[in-house]
């Protein structure tokens, strides 16, 4: 049997983690249920936006924009670069590091605000109950 909480937030994305932290700051015992998992099968905070959506996309976009500037735009400024290359593996590694850092930050905020993170899927039940699957 799981512990009882006054507030259970389903999803640790941008709205969920902010809501959970605020509830905890207001004195409610708070838990967040998040179904995202890392490659080891461990719970992963941040929701779709952080893990595969907005943040990773923007990180990769910034890398490709920088390449485009070097290859096509800097010449207008009198800067020439020969042999510019794209290293997709490095771009992906940078993106992964950004995602890990931000997810870790959410975990730190949860710990400092006493928010309990639960990995799994949430299922609403009768009587204001939420089951963890």
C-alpha positions in Angstrom: 0.0 0.0 0.0 1.3 3.4 -1.0 1.6 6.4 1.3 -1.3 8.8 1.3 -0.7 12.3 0.0 -2.9 15.4 0.1 -2.0 16.3 -3.5 -1.0 14.0 -6.3 0.1 15.6 -9.5 0.0 13.4 -12.6 2.9 14.3 -14.9 6.2 16.0 -14.1 6.2 18.3 -17.1 6.5 22.1 -16.9 3.0 22.6 -15.4 3.1 19.5 -13.2 6.4 20.1 -11.5 5.6 23.8 -10.9 2.2 22.9 -9.4 3.7 20.2 -7.2 6.4 22.4 -5.9 3.9 25.2 -5.1 1.6 22.8 -3.3 4.5 21.5 -1.2 5.5 25.1 -0.4 1.9 25.7 0.7 2.3 22.9 3.2 0.5 20.0 1.4 2.1 16.6 1.4 2.7 16.2 -2.4 3.6 13.5 -4.8 4.1 13.5 -8.6 3.6 10.5 -10.7 5.6 10.5 -14.0 5.7 7.6 -16.5 8.9 8.7 -18.4 11.8 6.4 -17.9 15.5 6.6 -18.8 17.4 4.0 -20.7 17.9 2.1 -17.4 14.2 2.0 -16.8 14.4 4.5 -13.9 11.9 7.3 -13.5 12.7 10.5 -15.5 11.3 13.9 -14.6 10.4 16.7 -17.1 7.6 15.2 -19.2 7.5 15.3 -23.0 8.7 18.9 -23.2 12.0 18.2 -21.5 12.7 14.7 -22.6 11.8 14.6 -26.3 10.0 17.9 -27.2 10.8 21.5 -26.7 14.2 21.4 -25.0 15.9 18.7 -27.0 14.6 20.2 -30.3 15.8 23.7 -29.3 19.2 22.3 -28.3 19.6 20.6 -31.7 18.3 23.6 -33.5 20.8 25.9 -31.9 23.6 23.5 -33.0 22.4 23.4 -36.5 21.9 27.2 -36.6 25.5 27.7 -35.4 26.7 25.5 -38.3 24.6 27.5 -40.7 26.2 30.7 -39.5 29.7 29.4 -39.8 29.1 27.8 -43.2 27.0 30.6 -44.8 26.7 33.8 -42.8 30.0 34.7 -41.3 31.5 35.5 -44.7 29.4 38.7 -44.7 31.3 39.8 -41.6 34.7 39.1 -43.2 35.1 35.8 -41.3 35.9 32.8 -43.4 35.9 29.2 -42.1 37.1 26.3 -44.2 36.1 22.7 -43.6 33.2 23.2 -41.2 31.7 19.9 -40.4 28.7 18.6 -38.5 29.3 16.0 -35.8 25.8 14.6 -35.1 27.0 12.4 -32.3 28.4 15.5 -30.4 25.2 17.4 -31.1 23.2 14.6 -29.6 25.6 14.3 -26.6 25.2 18.0 -25.9 21.5 17.8 -26.2 21.5 14.8 -23.8 23.6 16.7 -21.3 21.2 19.6 -21.3 18.2 17.4 -20.8 20.0 15.5 -18.0 21.0 18.7 -16.3 17.5 20.2 -16.4 15.9 16.9 -15.2 18.4 16.8 -12.4 17.4 20.3 -11.5 13.8 19.3 -11.2 14.8 16.5 -8.9 16.8 18.9 -6.7 13.8 21.2 -6.5 11.6 18.3 -5.5 14.0 17.2 -2.8 14.4 20.7 -1.4 10.6 21.2 -1.3 9.8 17.7 -0.1 7.9 16.6 -3.2 7.8 12.8 -3.6 8.5 11.6 -7.1 6.9 8.3 -8.1 7.8 6.5 -11.3 4.9 4.9 -13.2 1.5 5.5 -14.7 -1.4 7.0 -12.7 -4.9 5.6 -12.7 -7.7 7.6 -11.3 -10.0 5.7 -9.0 -13.2 6.5 -7.1 -13.1 8.3 -3.8 -10.4 10.8 -4.8 -7.8 8.0 -5.1 -5.0 7.6 -7.5 -3.4 4.3 -8.2 0.2 3.9 -9.3 0.7 1.3 -12.0 
